[in-house]
Amino acid sequence: MDRLKAMQTFVRIVEANSYTKAAETLDLPRAALTATIKKLEAFLGTQLLQRTTRRLSLTPDGADYFRKCLEILQAVEDAESTYRGQGAGPPRGKLRVELPGTFGRNVVMPHIADFCRRYPEIDLVVSLSDRVRDLTEEGADCALRIGALQDSSMIGRPLGSMRFVTCAAPSYLQQHGVPQAWTDLGEHRCVSHFSGRTGRPFDWDFVVDGRVVTTEVRSAIAVNDAEASVSCVLQGMGLAQIARYQVRPHLTSGALVEVLATTPPTPMPVSLLYPQGRMASPRLRVFAEWLAELVRQDADLQS
C-alpha cells in the first residue's frame, strides 16, 4: 500500500464528505477508494470513518489522523515545491483560511477576487464563522482574529487595529437627548452585545484623558451578532458601540450619528494567527501580505 496516496485519498473523502464525490474528483472508481480505506484502517489497526444512512463521519481516531495527514501532506508539498524549483515560481496548492463572519463578509470577501487573480494557482478555501475554533483541529492554515490573542502555541501577526464608534439613530437622540459624557449613559438605553460563549453582555469602555474607563450599560436589547446590532441601532432602539467600518455608510448618510467622539471606545487588535512554522508556506506568505495590504488601506483598521 502506498501510504502517501492512502493519506491523500482519506483526506479527499473527508473533505468531500462522500466516497462518490471524492471518487469523481480523483477520477477513480468508488470501489477503489473503499478498498484503500479498508487497507488503511487494517494497517493502522483502527476505524477511521463510520457511515450512517445519511452521512459520513470521522471516529475520534479518524479526526486525529485527519489532522496529522493534513500536516504531513502540507510538509510534503512544500518540500517538493522547493526542490522542484517551484519555490521561485507562483505559489500553488490549497490554502484553508478562517475569517470572522462580519469582518470577512464586509472587509475581505468584497476584494477576494483580487487575490484569486493575483494567485490563480492557489486553491482558496474560506470559512466564515464567529466561533473561535482550534486551528489544528479544523485543519486551517490561518485564521484572522479580532481582539487579544489567547493561544500562545500559535504565531500572531499584527495587521492593524479595529476602531469603534458610539452612535445612535437621529430618532433616538431626538427623543432621549444626546449624551455629553460617558457618565450620562445611566440615563440612556443601549444595544448591548453579549458573549455567545458565556451569555454575559460586554461592558462598554472609553478612552478618557489617555486612560481606559469601563462601565455597564442599561440594555434595551442584547444581541450576539454585530450585524444585528447595526439593525437595532438603525431602528432607534438605543445607543450602540460598533466597529466603525460597519457603520461608515450610515454615518455618511446621516442614518446614524456619532456621539461621545472625544472619548472613543478602545480599538481592538486585528491579527493573523497561524501554527508555528506554517509561514514557510509560499501560499500562506502571499495571503498574509495581501491581507496586510488590504487592512493598511482602511483608515478605520489602523492604530
PyMOL commands that set and color helices and strands:
alter all, ss='L'
color gray80, all
select helices_A, chain A and resi 3-16+19-26+30-44+60-83+86-88+101-118+135-138+170-176+182-187+226-234+244-253+278-280+282-296+299-301
alter helices_A, ss='H'
color red, helices_A
select strands_A, chain A and resi 49-51+56-58+93-99+122-128+142-146+154-162+164-168+190-193+204-208+211-215+219-223+240-243+257-258+268-275
alter strands_A, ss='S'
color yellow, strands_A
deselect
rebuild
show_as cartoon
